[in-house]
Amino acid sequence: MLKFKDQVRFTASEIEQCRRIGIDLAGVKTNADYSKAVIELITTLERERPDLLEKIFRAVAARTDLPLPGKS
């Protein structure tokens, strides 16, 4: 990834890697665009595969020693 101020550019390889895990980087040109793409994936997982999203959250929490938020 290349960064300049708020602008970002991804290599073809990075775009392909992200596509494989469900992040669409087509048209992503800023940090905000990138955040939106990741949030889109999280929202889809929340709707379609909440069990997988929970597993991801637990793995991230364990790796970073951060507590999981309470369920609502």
Secondary structure, 3 states (H helix, E strand, C coil): CEEECCEEECCHHHHHHHHHHCCCCCCCCEHHHHHHHHHHHHHHHHHHCHHHHHHHHHHHHHHHCCCCCCCC
